[in-house]
């Protein structure tokens, strides 16, 4: 730590990408909604035919009913084909009209507002891989942001020698770190920041410890490995534009912690200089060994595939993004980096803070509501690892809470 970076050439295996997010393109919400509408209608129609088919197949084998059954079946087919065609075409027409209005009303170069950007984050978590593959303007582009927006070359050059990089989780964006500020009211940090300034980990660390804070925005619907590769590439150019930085501390919530660990491992394997300047990775509620809800989704999709009647539902269930599917196993299938930096793991549990009664049992069974304690603690991790359990905190509370900040602050001080 603290040593000046020696000149080096980065490995050419991973291409370098732009530092900031790409300029906003025409949003195209209507085409995305139209595609989803058409797919869902098709799945419902398939299920309708599967159920009706089972019924008609049974009646066709009843003596004396085969002829009437064929007549009714043909009428049913004609009616349902017409109804579903009307639904598809009517919906498509309405959404095509909306697309036309959208194209006229929107400037392709505009920057989405906070609410629209949050909506895009949610949409990308579910269909981000599909949106990217189709070239949709709704696909979130990875980029590093400061408090005022995407990092410019001037902003990079003004970063302090120590930088904390915050990585959000599934269905979130950089704004998620500033939500839920009520918990700070009774803390000793309540009056630390100037009036009107939102309280969050980055702002406090900048004020108290003299570090710089930046926030990563990424498409959480992409595969974790894909996002890790993009981050490793991105950090090459970031480090080249901020040669004064001596330490990059990665702080990830949920999926963000997994992306941080894999990005560092890939960077180290490819000899990228910035990987040697990461003294610590802090993970907040990250499902290193998988998340129960993602595992349940996989089981549900497999179960629905067994019957012809439910196969359309299985296709809908299996249409979830690659990012969501990856949360089923976390980093179980990823090779462990032999030279991983200091790993600091924070995880919440739904038990009461005092740890009385059934609190420990509840915490053990349900973790923070989305990630179980055993997965967030990553018992398979070796080396310089520290784990802190915070009873009484749910998964999203880990994003902005004074109890979590106290732990992060202690570790950041120790790392420096």
Buried (B, 14 or more C-beta within 10 A) or exposed (E): EEEEBEEEEBEEEBEBBEBBBEEBBBBBBBBBBBBBBBBBBBBBBBBBBBBBBEEBEEBEEEEEEEEEBEEBBEEBBEEBEEEBEEBBEEBBEBBEEBBEEBEEEBEEEEEBEEEBBBBBBBBBBBBBBBBBEBEBBBBBBBBBBBBEEBBBEEBBEEBBBBBBBBBBBBBBBBBBBBBBEEBBEEBEBEEBBEEEEBBBBBBBBBBBBEBBBBBBBBBBBBBBBBBBBBBBBBBBBBBBBBEEBBBBBBBBBBBBBBBBBBBBBBBBBBEBBBBBBBBBBBBBBBBBBBBBBBBEBBEBBEEBBEEBBBBBBBBBBBBBBBBBBBBBBBBEEBEEBEEBBBBBBBBBBBBBEEEEEEBBEBBEBBBBBBBBBBBBBBEEBEEEBBBBBBBBBBBBBBBBBBBBBBBBBEBBEEBB
